[in-house]
Amino acid sequence: AWMAPVREQLQAALARAVFSDPRYPAAWSDNPQAAAAKLVSAHGFSSLAAEALKTWMRAQVAGGAAGSVCVILHGVAPDTVFEEASPNCLARRYLDAGGRLVWAGEVPFLLRGRSDGGHDRNQDSGSSEAVLDIPVRWDWEMPGPPSVTEAGKAWGLKTPDEALRCVDASCVTEVLAGVGPFASTWLKTYARDVPGSG
């Protein structure tokens, strides 16, 4: 019985990963390694380089990813989990398995990072839509600056992002920040039987 709390802490740490790999580029993200280090020290996340992230995500998909969270602060998905611009890539399969992906920086899945520090870009943002089934909208379409919604406050969001890119609110499960019919910070659940995943 005395091992139960230790086991719970270990499983919680194993279920929380943050991608941090200085070989990979960042886009619209300032010093992702420092931010990742804060998640490790303050919240018990495991810091994973690109290959380790691939191994971790595969294990989550195989075992059911419900309750797990992966944070990508680079604004660029590594090629180890974003192998192709389709719902068949590992990162999307992780979402389909009930995992939660927290993204900061450039539009999710617009850029595929490489270990040589470069990235591949889909010029029309179609890769994001191909992976997430959500078309990207641009800031000039928004009728004003975004604000945090009540749902966003419940999630702990304190300020809206800069909202240079957004999505139609009707395409997501929860709008955490936005304006009018647009969501700048959002959650889309892919595994319907795992509320709060996505």
ABEGO torsion letter per residue (X at the ends): XAAAAAAAAAAAAAABBBBBBAABBBBGBBGAAAAAAAAAAAAGBBBBBAAAAAAAAAAAAAAEABGBBBBBAAGBBBAAABABBBAABAAAAAAAAGBBBBBBEBBBGABBBBAAGBBBBBAAGAAAAAAAGBBBBBAAABAEBBBBBAAAAAAGBABBBAGABBBBAAABABBABEBEABBABBBBBABAABBGBX
